[in-house]
Amino acid sequence: MVQVVILSLARLTEDSDGECVIPFRLSDESGSVLDQGVLSSKRIKRITISRDSRGDIKAFAGASSNPSALTYLTLELMRRDGTSMSCRIPLIGQFVTHTVDLVPDELPGWLRWAAADVDLSERARARFIDTRAHDVWGRLWTRRLSTWRPGSLRIEQEQRNAYAAQFETTIDEPSVLEIGGPELRSRFIVLPQGRIKVLLAPNNACPGSEDPLRVVVTRCSSSARNVLLSLLSINQNIYSADVTRELASDFDWDAIGQDTLSGCALGYAALRLGALDLFSQSDAETLFEMAHASSDAAILLTTRTIAEGTTDSAKLLRLLDVGIGRGLPVFGQSLSAANVAFDRLRRSADSINQKKLDTLAEKGRTYAHARADVSPFMNFYGCSPDAPGRSRSTGSTRHGTLHGATAAAAALMSSLRPMPWATLVCSEKAAVAPQHNQVDIL
């Protein structure tokens, strides 16, 4: 007996060019995994369950159940923040069709794009006013004269309700978004260039030591390459077949154009899968040139050069200096790759600038220890982009009280170098909250 299960993912928005992807795992009644991979809103997933065929789309690989005796399957969907949702699929007839709809009926249209990233079901919703995220502000940091300096955050297309706030902004140069509040420790998110969409949602299930705010950042683009950013941000190997197929289908690295960040994501995937023939040293060098020596492309080239078996430690150190010494990578996986490269160089027998290596390695470790969230983009806590993990009084810049010479000095610095803030969430609770400084405890 052969049964066919056809899975599809309903579109999140009316944008026909957009695509949503989410990892899934399909299990039988005993819990044995029949298939796992990625569901896409543009492609159906066809799974054949056969009693005799073991190699047919991995259905029943290693399972001892009799397919004719099955009454239902369990479909588990995994979000990028590590949470999951599941549902039962009754097995009635030879062909079973099931469409996954992640969007509740009453969810506002402007919020639907984030349904695959955060749990927006009614039971999981919290109001900002009922959490420590009752007041949230933000500002943008850009690099000027080798130093991170605060600048204006231009908010566009703003939408909000009691349990979510969303806005868009355009990033023209390497930038870091700082998000904080009177009861929030400052979180920094390294942003990719281009049009960015940001979602803020309160986390009603977090203990007092965790961040009460969930933040989702995505690039606003209809490019098919962006779909792979979602795939590659997942810390599991269930997407291997999808990525390998993408890389093997005559992928043209020279045609990446302005979307070099997606090229970096694909390059990391190829290295993780050991597909060195699909991502050559020449491909990595071309991508580095097209990305204008970006931090992510520099670290990716370092990783690919190490995989090539190079003994030129000085070259690797120069690339890592571009990647983490002179800037910050966008991808969280770039930071992990850089720390692996530092450990590799430390064990190298070649003569190398040990002081520079130690400085860069310590910087990489500091950012890694200050990580703030599970996200494809690099997140960390701190008091400024160049001071990850260092505590400060939250809200001291906006809410603290200064006296005497300290106040005069602060006023002078403010007039010379304005530090603008943008209000992202301001609920009624903020008006009655006590105005005091709260020290971060990391």
C-alpha positions in Angstrom: 0.0 0.0 0.0 1.3 3.5 -0.9 0.0 6.7 0.6 1.0 10.2 -0.5 1.0 13.2 1.9 1.1 16.6 0.2 2.1 19.5 2.4 2.0 23.1 1.6 2.4 26.4 3.4 -0.2 29.1 3.0 1.0 32.5 2.0 1.5 35.0 4.9 0.8 38.1 2.8 -0.8 39.1 -0.4 2.6 39.8 -1.9 2.9 37.2 -4.7 6.6 37.7 -5.0 7.4 37.0 -1.3 8.2 33.6 0.0 8.0 32.2 3.5 9.9 29.1 4.6 9.7 27.2 7.9 11.4 23.9 9.0 9.2 20.9 9.6 9.4 17.4 10.9 6.9 14.7 10.1 6.5 11.7 12.5 4.3 8.6 12.8 2.3 7.6 15.8 5.3 6.0 17.5 7.4 9.2 17.1 9.6 7.9 14.4 10.7 10.6 11.9 9.4 10.0 8.4 10.7 13.1 6.8 12.1 16.5 7.7 13.0 19.5 5.7 11.6 23.0 4.8 8.1 24.0 3.8 7.8 26.8 1.4 4.9 29.0 0.5 5.8 28.7 -3.1 6.4 24.9 -3.4 4.5 21.9 -2.2 6.2 19.0 -0.4 5.2 15.5 -1.6 6.0 12.6 0.8 5.4 9.0 -0.2 4.8 6.5 2.5 5.4 3.0 1.2 5.6 -0.4 3.0 8.3 -1.7 0.6 10.2 1.4 -0.4 12.8 2.6 2.1 14.5 5.1 -0.1 11.5 7.0 -1.3 11.9 10.5 0.1 13.1 9.0 3.4 9.5 7.9 4.4 9.7 5.1 6.9 13.5 5.0 6.9 14.2 3.0 10.0 10.5 2.8 11.1 9.0 -0.5 11.9 5.4 0.6 11.7 3.0 -0.7 9.0 1.8 2.2 6.9 -1.5 0.5 6.4 -2.1 0.6 10.2 -1.4 4.3 10.5 -4.3 6.6 11.4 -2.5 9.9 11.7 0.9 11.7 11.4 2.3 14.5 13.5 3.6 17.6 11.8 6.0 19.7 13.9 7.0 23.2 12.7 10.0 25.0 14.2 10.5 28.7 14.5 13.9 30.4 14.4 13.7 31.3 18.1 13.6 27.6 19.0 9.9 27.3 19.8 7.7 24.9 17.9 4.1 24.1 17.1 2.6 20.8 16.1 -0.6 19.4 14.6 -2.1 16.0 13.7 -2.8 15.0 10.1 -5.4 12.3 9.8 -4.5 9.6 7.1 -7.7 9.1 5.2 -7.4 7.7 1.6 -4.4 7.3 -0.6 -3.8 11.0 -1.1 -3.7 13.3 2.0 -3.4 17.1 1.5 -2.7 19.4 4.3 -2.1 23.2 4.1 -0.3 24.9 7.1 -1.7 28.3 7.9 0.4 30.2 10.4 -1.7 33.3 10.4 -4.7 33.6 12.9 -7.8 35.0 11.2 -7.8 38.2 13.3 -4.1 39.0 12.9 -3.5 42.5 11.3 -2.2 42.3 7.8 0.9 44.4 8.6 1.9 41.8 11.1 1.5 38.6 9.1 5.0 38.4 7.7 6.3 37.6 11.2 4.1 34.7 11.8 6.9 32.2 11.0 9.3 34.0 13.3 7.4 34.6 16.6 4.4 32.9 18.2 1.6 35.4 17.3 -1.3 33.1 18.4 -3.8 34.6 20.8 -2.6 32.6 23.8 0.9 33.8 23.4 0.2 37.5 23.0 1.1 39.9 25.8 0.5 43.7 26.0 3.5 46.0 26.2 1.9 47.7 29.1 1.9 44.5 31.2 5.6 43.8 30.7 8.9 45.4 31.4 8.9 46.4 27.7 6.3 49.1 28.3 8.7 51.8 27.1 11.2 51.1 24.3 13.5 53.5 22.4 16.0 53.0 19.6 18.8 54.7 17.9 21.2 53.9 15.1 25.0 53.7 15.3 27.2 54.2 12.3 31.0 54.1 12.0 32.7 57.4 11.6 36.5 57.9 11.7 37.1 54.4 12.9 34.6 54.9 15.8 31.0 54.0 16.3 28.9 57.2 16.7 25.1 57.5 17.3 22.9 58.9 14.6 19.3 59.4 13.7 17.0 56.4 13.3 14.6 57.2 10.4 11.4 55.4 11.1 9.0 54.7 8.2 5.9 52.7 7.6 5.2 52.5 11.3 2.4 50.2 12.6 1.5 49.3 16.1 -1.1 47.9 18.5 -1.2 46.8 22.1 1.0 43.7 21.5 3.2 44.5 18.6 5.1 47.4 17.0 6.6 47.4 13.5 8.5 49.8 11.4 10.8 50.0 8.4 14.0 51.9 7.8 16.6 52.1 5.0 20.2 51.4 5.9 22.7 53.0 3.5 25.9 52.0 5.3 27.1 49.5 7.9 25.0 50.2 11.0 24.0 48.9 14.4 20.5 49.3 15.8 20.4 49.9 19.6 17.1 49.0 21.4 16.6 49.7 25.1 14.3 51.2 27.7 14.1 52.2 31.3 13.6 48.6 32.3 15.5 47.0 29.4 19.2 46.4 29.0 20.5 47.8 25.7 20.5 45.3 22.8 22.5 45.9 19.6 21.6 44.3 16.3 24.0 44.6 13.3 21.9 45.4 10.3 22.3 44.5 6.7 22.3 47.3 4.2 19.1 48.0 2.3 15.4 48.2 3.3 14.9 46.7 6.8 11.7 45.7 8.6 11.7 45.5 12.4 9.1 43.9 14.7 8.9 44.4 18.4 6.8 42.1 20.6 6.7 41.6 24.4 7.7 38.3 25.8 5.2 37.4 28.4 6.7 34.1 29.4 10.2 35.3 30.3 11.6 35.2 33.9 13.0 38.4 35.4 16.5 37.6 34.2 15.6 37.3 30.5 14.9 40.0 28.0 11.2 40.8 28.0 11.3 42.0 24.4 11.4 39.9 21.2 12.9 41.5 18.1 12.7 40.2 14.6 14.6 41.9 11.8 14.2 41.0 8.1 15.2 42.5 4.8 12.4 43.9 2.7 13.1 42.3 -0.7 11.4 39.9 -3.1 14.7 38.3 -4.1 14.6 34.5 -4.0 18.0 34.6 -2.3 16.4 36.1 0.8 14.6 32.8 1.3 17.9 31.1 2.0 18.7 33.6 4.8 15.8 32.1 6.7 17.0 28.5 5.9 20.6 29.1 6.8 19.9 30.8 10.1 18.4 27.6 11.6 20.9 25.7 13.8 19.9 22.3 12.4 21.0 20.3 9.3 17.5 19.6 8.1 17.8 22.0 5.2 20.9 20.3 3.7 19.1 18.9 0.6 17.5 22.2 -0.2 20.7 24.2 0.0 22.7 21.6 -1.9 20.2 21.6 -4.7 20.3 25.4 -4.8 24.1 25.4 -5.0 24.3 22.6 -7.6 21.8 24.1 -10.0 24.3 26.1 -12.0 24.4 28.8 -9.3 26.1 31.9 -10.7 28.2 33.6 -8.1 28.9 36.5 -10.4 25.2 37.3 -10.7 24.8 38.0 -7.0 24.9 41.7 -7.8 24.1 43.9 -4.8 22.8 40.9 -2.8 26.2 39.8 -1.6 24.9 39.0 1.9 22.8 36.2 0.6 25.9 35.0 -1.3 27.8 34.9 2.0 24.9 32.8 3.5 25.2 30.3 0.7 28.9 30.2 1.0 28.7 29.3 4.7 26.1 26.6 3.8 28.4 25.1 1.2 31.3 24.9 3.7 29.1 23.5 6.4 27.9 20.8 4.0 31.5 20.1 2.9 30.5 21.1 -0.7 33.8 22.7 -1.5 33.3 21.9 -5.2 30.2 24.1 -5.2 31.9 27.0 -3.5 35.5 27.3 -4.6 38.3 29.5 -3.4 37.8 31.6 -6.5 34.1 32.0 -5.7 35.0 33.2 -2.2 37.5 35.7 -3.6 35.0 37.0 -6.1 32.4 37.5 -3.5 34.9 39.3 -1.3 35.6 41.8 -4.1 31.9 42.2 -5.0 31.0 42.9 -1.3 33.7 45.6 -1.1 35.6 43.9 1.6 32.6 43.5 4.0 33.1 41.9 7.4 31.0 38.8 6.5 32.8 38.3 3.1 36.2 38.7 4.8 35.4 36.0 7.4 33.9 33.7 4.8 37.0 34.0 2.6 39.1 33.2 5.7 37.1 30.1 6.4 37.2 29.0 2.8 41.0 29.6 2.6 41.5 27.5 5.8 39.5 24.7 4.1 41.8 24.9 1.2 44.7 24.0 3.5 46.7 27.3 3.3 49.7 27.9 5.5 49.7 31.7 5.0 48.7 32.7 8.5 49.6 36.3 7.9 47.0 36.5 5.1 44.3 34.9 7.3 45.1 37.4 10.1 44.7 40.3 7.7 41.3 39.0 6.5 40.2 38.5 10.1 41.2 42.1 10.9 38.8 43.3 8.2 36.1 41.0 9.5 36.2 41.7 13.2 38.9 44.3 13.8 37.7 47.1 11.6 34.0 46.4 11.7 31.3 44.0 12.8 29.8 41.1 10.7 26.1 41.1 10.1 25.7 37.3 10.4 25.9 35.6 13.8 27.4 32.6 12.0 30.2 34.9 10.8 31.2 35.6 14.4 31.2 31.9 15.2 33.4 31.2 12.1 35.8 34.0 13.1 36.3 32.5 16.6 37.0 29.1 15.0 39.6 30.7 12.8 41.3 32.4 15.8 41.6 29.1 17.5 43.1 27.6 14.4 45.7 30.4 14.0 46.6 30.1 17.7 47.6 26.5 17.1 49.6 27.4 14.0 53.3 26.8 14.1 54.0 29.7 11.7 55.3 33.0 13.0 52.4 35.4 13.4 51.7 38.7 15.1 50.6 37.2 18.4 49.6 40.5 20.0 47.3 41.3 17.1 45.9 37.8 17.1 45.2 38.0 20.9 43.5 41.4 20.5 41.2 40.2 17.7 40.4 36.9 19.4 39.5 38.6 22.7 37.2 41.0 20.8 35.5 38.0 19.1 35.0 36.2 22.4 33.6 39.3 24.0 30.9 39.7 21.4 30.1 36.0 21.5 29.7 36.1 25.3 27.3 39.1 25.0 25.0 37.4 22.6 21.4 38.5 23.1 19.1 36.4 20.9 18.8 33.5 18.4 18.7 35.4 15.1 20.4 35.2 11.7 21.8 38.7 12.4 24.4 39.4 15.1 22.8 40.4 18.5 24.6 41.4 21.7 24.1 43.4 24.9 26.3 46.3 26.0 26.6 50.0 26.5 27.8 50.8 23.0 28.6 48.8 19.8 32.3 48.7 20.8 31.7 47.7 24.4 29.7 44.4 24.2 28.8 42.9 27.6 29.7 46.0 29.6 26.9 47.0 31.9 25.5 50.4 32.3 22.4 52.0 33.8 19.5 51.5 31.4 17.9 54.7 30.5 20.6 56.8 32.1 21.0 58.8 29.0 17.3 59.6 28.8 15.9 59.1 32.3 18.8 59.6 34.7 19.4 62.8 36.7 22.8 64.5 36.6 24.1 67.3 38.8 26.9 69.9 39.0 29.9 69.6 36.8 28.7 66.2 35.4 25.5 67.8 34.1 27.4 70.6 32.5 29.9 68.3 30.8 27.0 66.1 29.6 25.2 69.2 28.2 28.3 70.3 26.4 28.9 66.9 24.9 25.3 66.7 23.8 25.5 70.0 22.0 28.7 69.0 20.2 27.6 65.4 19.4 23.8 65.0 19.4 22.6 61.5 20.5 19.0 61.3 19.1 16.6 58.6 20.2 13.5 57.4 18.6 10.5 56.2 20.6 9.5 52.8 19.5 7.0 51.8 22.2 5.5 54.2 24.7 2.5 52.8 26.7 0.6 54.4 29.6 2.6 52.5 32.1 5.7 54.5 31.2 4.0 57.7 32.6 3.6 56.2 36.0 6.8 54.2 36.2 9.4 55.4 38.7 12.2 57.3 37.1 15.3 55.6 38.4 18.3 54.0 37.0 18.5 50.2 36.9 21.8 48.5 36.4 22.3 45.8 33.9 23.2 42.4 35.2 24.6 40.3 32.3 
